[in-house]
Amino acid sequence: MTKKIVISASRRTDIPAFHMDSFMDGIKRGAFHVKNPFNRRISVVPATPDAVHCIVFWSKDFSRFLDGGYGTRLKQMGYELFFLFTVNSSSTLLEPNLPTLEERILQAEKLVDQYGAGSLWWRFDPICFYTYGDDSVRNNLSDFSRIAWQMADLGIDRCITSFVDIYAKTARRVKKISGFSWLDPPMAKKIRVIHKMADLLESLNISLYTCCENELAANLPRGVNATTGGCVSGRDLQKRFGGRISLAGDSGQRRGKGCKCTVSRDIGCYDAHPCGHGCLYCYAGR
């Protein structure tokens, strides 16, 4: 049996929220023409059902995807679909252009109704600590418990998380916000946060996975039920949908930092697919 490819749509931008018409154009052509963000070379990614094992959609807002019936059309064409849904908080400071938290939870419910709880993993990513205004330390964890209970009610069994990475672009962006400063908590604080998250999730039958957090994982004490993992897991996708795909680690990701993702073909492009969410922590946005 020939190994098929996993299409990732997309780590680089939010295709379900902003670019599904462009995505469907690629599906109709039978291929995506993708510009490498580093060397600018164009590669061709096959997009026909006989070549594609499944499509992994990453988003913070599936409203347009759902309202447009794109998933239904893709399923009718013979594609298997998997969803990575980032739901962090109700903070409009960190994530200014998202629907309300209530609307996003409703989107998760609709996705589960249409595709099953096994087709959706929840990403609470990234965990952010910062100061703003009065210089007191703040974070985006206040809604975590509420979201966890609602995800558990939907039958979601996996949460993937990491702490924010402060890239140069991220640091420059917040200089425009008076009184805002990112904080990198000490390791002891990170351990306490993950321990508390893991305990709650375990009580709700949700497994917690950390992404690109090797140092944190190495310091977690025994008894903290958090595992290193990847957002794209060939073994889980193969178990979910059958067939054969590569189970090799994705060399294009931050494996040295602890990324456990297996091989997929990302069809997003920073230039062609700008994201309109405006999240302060984003490594891709301007």
C-alpha positions as CSV (number, residue, x, y, z in Angstrom):
1,M,0.0,0.0,0.0
2,T,1.5,3.4,-1.1
3,K,2.0,5.9,1.7
4,K,-0.1,9.0,1.3
5,I,0.6,12.5,2.5
6,V,-0.8,14.6,5.3
7,I,-1.7,18.2,4.3
8,S,-1.2,20.8,7.1
9,A,-3.4,23.9,6.6
10,S,-1.6,25.5,8.3
11,R,1.0,26.3,10.9
12,R,1.9,29.5,9.1
13,T,-1.5,31.2,9.0
14,D,-5.2,30.6,9.7
15,I,-6.5,29.1,6.4
16,P,-9.9,28.1,7.8
17,A,-10.6,31.6,9.1
18,F,-9.4,33.6,6.0
19,H,-8.4,31.5,3.0
20,M,-10.7,28.6,2.3
21,D,-11.6,29.9,-1.1
22,S,-7.9,29.8,-2.1
23,F,-7.6,26.4,-0.5
24,M,-10.5,25.0,-2.5
25,D,-8.9,26.4,-5.7
26,G,-5.9,24.2,-4.9
27,I,-8.1,21.2,-4.3
28,K,-9.8,21.8,-7.7
29,R,-6.4,22.1,-9.4
30,G,-5.3,18.9,-7.8
31,A,-2.2,20.5,-6.3
32,F,-0.9,23.4,-4.2
33,H,2.0,25.6,-5.3
34,V,3.7,26.5,-2.0
35,K,6.5,29.1,-1.6
36,N,9.2,28.1,0.9
37,P,9.4,30.9,3.5
38,F,13.2,30.7,3.7
39,N,14.6,30.1,0.2
40,R,11.4,31.3,-1.7
41,R,11.4,28.2,-3.9
42,I,8.0,26.9,-5.2
43,S,7.1,23.3,-4.4
44,V,4.1,21.4,-5.7
45,V,2.0,19.5,-3.1
46,P,-0.4,16.9,-4.5
47,A,-4.0,17.5,-3.5
48,T,-6.1,14.7,-5.0
49,P,-7.9,12.3,-2.8
50,D,-5.8,9.4,-4.0
51,A,-2.6,11.2,-2.9
52,V,-3.9,12.7,0.4
53,H,-4.3,10.7,3.5
54,C,-6.0,13.5,5.5
55,I,-6.1,17.3,5.8
56,V,-5.2,18.8,9.2
57,F,-6.8,22.2,9.7
58,W,-5.4,24.6,12.3
59,S,-7.5,27.5,13.4
60,K,-8.6,29.9,16.1
61,D,-11.9,30.6,14.3
62,F,-13.8,28.0,12.4
63,S,-16.9,30.1,11.8
64,R,-16.3,30.7,8.1
65,F,-15.3,27.1,7.6
66,L,-18.5,25.9,9.1
67,D,-20.8,28.5,7.6
68,G,-19.4,27.9,4.2
69,G,-19.9,24.2,4.3
70,Y,-16.3,23.6,3.2
71,G,-15.9,20.5,5.4
72,T,-19.0,18.9,4.0
73,R,-17.8,19.5,0.5
74,L,-14.4,18.1,1.2
75,K,-15.8,15.0,2.8
76,Q,-18.1,14.4,-0.2
77,M,-15.0,14.6,-2.4
78,G,-13.3,11.8,-0.4
79,Y,-11.0,13.7,2.0
80,E,-10.6,12.8,5.7
81,L,-10.4,15.9,8.0
82,F,-8.7,16.5,11.3
83,F,-8.9,19.7,13.4
84,L,-6.5,21.5,15.7
85,F,-8.5,24.2,17.4
86,T,-6.6,26.8,19.5
87,V,-8.9,28.1,22.2
88,N,-7.0,30.1,24.8
89,S,-9.0,32.8,26.6
90,S,-11.4,35.7,26.3
91,S,-8.6,38.2,26.4
92,T,-8.9,40.8,23.6
93,L,-5.6,42.3,24.5
94,L,-3.6,39.2,23.5
95,E,-6.1,38.1,20.7
96,P,-7.9,41.2,19.6
97,N,-9.8,39.9,16.5
98,L,-11.4,36.7,17.5
99,P,-15.0,35.8,18.1
100,T,-16.1,35.6,21.7
101,L,-15.0,32.6,23.7
102,E,-18.6,31.4,23.8
103,E,-18.8,31.5,20.0
104,R,-15.6,29.5,19.7
105,I,-16.8,26.9,22.1
106,L,-20.0,26.6,20.0
107,Q,-17.8,26.1,16.9
108,A,-16.0,23.2,18.7
109,E,-19.4,21.7,19.5
110,K,-20.4,21.9,15.8
111,L,-17.2,20.3,14.6
112,V,-17.6,17.5,17.1
113,D,-21.2,17.0,16.0
114,Q,-20.2,16.8,12.3
115,Y,-16.9,14.9,12.5
116,G,-16.7,13.3,15.9
117,A,-14.7,14.1,19.1
118,G,-11.8,11.9,17.8
119,S,-11.3,14.4,14.9
120,L,-10.5,17.4,17.1
121,W,-7.6,18.2,19.5
122,W,-7.7,21.3,21.6
123,R,-4.6,23.6,21.7
124,F,-4.2,25.9,24.6
125,D,-1.3,27.6,23.1
126,P,0.7,29.7,24.1
127,I,0.5,30.2,27.8
128,C,1.4,33.9,28.3
129,F,2.8,35.8,31.2
130,Y,3.2,39.6,31.0
131,T,2.8,42.9,32.7
132,Y,0.5,45.6,31.6
133,G,-0.7,48.9,33.0
134,D,-0.1,48.7,36.7
135,D,3.0,46.4,36.4
136,S,1.3,43.5,38.1
137,V,2.0,40.0,36.6
138,R,-0.8,38.8,34.4
139,N,-1.5,35.7,32.4
140,N,-4.1,34.1,30.1
141,L,-5.0,31.2,32.2
142,S,-8.1,32.5,33.8
143,D,-10.5,30.8,31.3
144,F,-8.5,27.5,31.2
145,S,-10.7,25.7,33.7
146,R,-13.9,26.8,32.0
147,I,-12.7,25.8,28.6
148,A,-11.4,22.4,29.9
149,W,-14.8,21.5,31.4
150,Q,-16.6,22.4,28.1
151,M,-14.1,20.5,26.0
152,A,-14.5,17.5,28.3
153,D,-18.3,17.7,27.9
154,L,-17.7,17.4,24.1
155,G,-15.6,14.3,24.5
156,I,-12.3,16.0,23.6
157,D,-9.5,13.9,25.1
158,R,-6.3,15.8,24.3
159,C,-4.9,19.3,25.1
160,I,-1.6,20.5,23.7
161,T,0.2,23.5,25.2
162,S,3.4,25.5,25.4
163,F,4.7,28.7,26.9
164,V,5.1,31.7,24.6
165,D,8.4,32.2,22.8
166,I,9.4,35.8,22.5
167,Y,10.8,36.3,19.0
168,A,12.3,39.6,17.9
169,K,9.2,40.3,15.9
170,T,7.0,39.6,18.9
171,A,9.0,41.9,21.1
172,R,8.9,44.7,18.6
173,R,5.1,44.5,18.2
174,V,4.4,45.1,21.9
175,K,6.7,48.1,22.1
176,K,3.8,50.0,20.6
177,I,1.6,49.2,23.7
178,S,2.4,51.4,26.6
179,G,3.2,49.5,29.8
180,F,3.2,46.1,28.2
181,S,6.1,43.7,28.7
182,W,6.4,39.9,28.1
183,L,7.7,37.8,31.0
184,D,9.4,34.4,30.9
185,P,8.5,32.7,34.2
186,P,11.1,30.8,36.1
187,M,11.1,27.0,35.7
188,A,9.6,26.5,39.1
189,K,6.6,28.6,38.1
190,K,6.2,26.8,34.8
191,I,6.2,23.5,36.6
192,R,3.5,24.6,39.0
193,V,1.4,25.8,36.1
194,I,1.7,22.6,34.1
195,H,1.1,20.5,37.3
196,K,-2.1,22.4,38.0
197,M,-3.3,22.1,34.4
198,A,-2.5,18.4,34.2
199,D,-4.3,17.6,37.5
200,L,-7.5,19.3,36.3
201,L,-7.4,17.7,32.8
202,E,-6.7,14.2,34.3
203,S,-9.9,14.6,36.4
204,L,-11.7,15.3,33.1
205,N,-10.1,12.4,31.2
206,I,-8.1,14.8,29.0
207,S,-4.5,14.1,28.3
208,L,-2.1,17.0,28.5
209,Y,0.8,17.2,26.0
210,T,3.6,19.8,25.9
211,C,4.9,21.1,22.6
212,C,8.5,22.2,22.0
213,E,9.2,22.3,25.8
214,N,12.2,19.9,26.2
215,E,13.7,21.8,29.2
216,L,10.3,21.9,31.0
217,A,9.6,18.2,30.3
218,A,13.1,17.3,31.7
219,N,12.3,19.1,34.9
220,L,8.8,17.9,35.5
221,P,8.6,15.8,38.7
222,R,7.2,12.3,38.7
223,G,3.4,12.3,39.0
224,V,2.8,15.2,36.7
225,N,0.7,13.7,33.9
226,A,2.0,15.8,31.0
227,T,3.7,14.1,28.0
228,T,5.8,15.6,25.2
229,G,3.9,15.3,21.9
230,G,3.2,16.7,18.5
231,C,0.3,18.4,17.0
232,V,0.5,16.3,13.9
233,S,0.8,12.7,15.0
234,G,1.1,10.2,12.1
235,R,0.3,7.3,14.5
236,D,-2.9,8.9,15.7
237,L,-4.0,9.9,12.2
238,Q,-3.3,6.5,10.9
239,K,-5.2,4.9,13.8
240,R,-8.1,7.3,13.1
241,F,-8.4,7.0,9.4
242,G,-6.5,3.8,8.5
243,G,-4.2,3.7,5.5
244,R,-0.4,4.3,5.5
245,I,1.5,7.5,6.1
246,S,5.0,8.4,7.1
247,L,5.7,8.1,10.8
248,A,9.1,9.9,10.6
249,G,9.7,13.0,12.6
250,D,9.2,16.3,10.7
251,S,12.6,17.7,10.0
252,G,11.1,21.1,9.2
253,Q,9.9,21.6,12.7
254,R,11.8,22.5,16.0
255,R,12.8,18.9,16.9
256,G,15.7,20.2,19.0
257,K,13.1,22.0,21.2
258,G,11.0,18.9,21.6
259,C,8.5,19.0,18.6
260,K,7.3,15.5,18.1
261,C,5.3,16.1,14.9
262,T,5.5,13.6,12.1
263,V,5.8,14.5,8.5
264,S,3.2,16.7,6.8
265,R,3.1,19.1,3.9
266,D,2.2,22.6,5.0
267,I,0.5,24.6,2.2
268,G,0.3,28.0,3.9
269,C,2.2,31.0,2.7
270,Y,3.0,34.1,4.8
271,D,2.8,36.4,1.8
272,A,-0.2,34.9,0.0
273,H,-2.2,34.0,3.1
274,P,-2.0,36.9,5.7
275,C,-3.7,36.3,9.0
276,G,-6.2,38.9,10.4
277,H,-6.3,37.8,14.0
278,G,-3.6,40.2,15.1
279,C,-2.5,38.1,18.1
280,L,0.3,39.9,20.1
281,Y,2.4,36.7,20.5
282,C,2.3,35.6,16.8
283,Y,5.6,34.8,15.2
284,A,4.2,35.2,11.7
285,G,2.3,38.5,11.7
286,R,3.9,41.9,11.1
